[in-house]
Amino acid sequence: LAFGLFAAGFMSLLAALARTERRAQVMNNVIVLMLSFLGGSFFPARQLPAFLRDEICPLMPNYWFIEAVRSLQSGDGLVPWLPTLVKLTVAGSILVVMAAARFQSALSKGTRA
């Protein structure tokens, strides 16, 4: 649920910033592919070069989720999920609020969001 909240907030904010459907579609495709690549969704992040693996990957929300699932599979219990749950929930909530504010601002001006 927390990752779903983050994804919804992230995509909503991208749509709010894009202003047109075509631009939003292009931005979504490019950014989601970059996040997936850098976060380890395409293949394990440990296969990336050291700089990406150690410096960039830990900043990606899908990396947080994947590593939490990995720790759960290895039998570490539910404790590693707690920080991930909090980070994803907070980030998702902030993104949803930012998107809603952007859409509201555009609607109040009478322009298309």
N, C-alpha and C positions, 0 to 999 in steps of 0.2 A: 504493500500500500504506500509506503514511504517513497519508494522509487517511482511508483505511478504518479504520486503527487509532484515529485520533482519533474518528471517527463512532461506532465501536463502544463506545469508552470513554465518550463523552458520553452516548449513549443508555442504556448500562448504569447509569451514575451517576444519570441521571434516573429510571430504573425503580427503582433501589435507594432513592432518596429519596421516591418517590411512595407506596410501601407497598401500593397497590391497583392493579389492572389498569386500571380506569376512570380513576382519577386520573392514572396514567402516560400513558394515551392522550391525555388532554386536554392535559397539560403538554407532551408531545412535539409535538403539533400546533402549539400556540401558540409554543413556543420555536423549533422548526425554522422556522416561517414568519418569525419575527422575525430569526433568523440569516440566512435566505435573503435577506430584504429588505435588511438592513443590510450584508450581505457582497457583494452584487452578483450573486446567483444568479438573481434575477428579471429584472433589466435591469442594464446597466453602472452601476457605482457612481459613475462620473463624472457621471451624470444626477441624482444626489441633491443636495440643498442643500449649500452649502459646509461648514457645521458638521459634518453627518453624513459627508460625503465625506472631510474632512480629519482629523476627530477620532475618529469612531466606527468607520468602515469598516476602517481599518487594524488594529483590535483583533479583527476577526472571522476565524476560521480559514479559512472558505471564501473570504474575500477574499484571503488569502495564497495559497491554491491557484489561484484564478482569475488573479491577477496573475502567478504563476509560469508558468502555461500561456500567458498572453498574451506574456510575454517570450520564451518558447520559440518561439512562433509568429512573432514578429518577428525571429527569427534571432540572439538574444543569446547563444545557446549554453546549456550546462548549468549555468553558474555561478550564475545567479539561483535555481536549484532547490535548491541546497545549504542556504541558511538556512531555506527553507520546509520542506524535508525534515526538518531537525533540529527545528524548532519543532513541527511536527505530530507527529513521533515522540515527543518528550518530553511534549507535552501529552497525547497519547493514552495513553502509558504511565502517566502520573500518574493520569489519569481511570480507567483500568482497575484500578489498584491501589486507588484510593479506593472504587470500586464493589464490588470484591471484599471489602474490609474491611467495608463497610457490610452486604453480604449475609451475610458470616461472623458479624458481630455479631448480626444479627437471627436467624440460624439457631441460634447458641449460646444465645440467650435463649428459644428455642422459639417465637418469633413469626414471623409471615409476613414475608418480605422485602418 
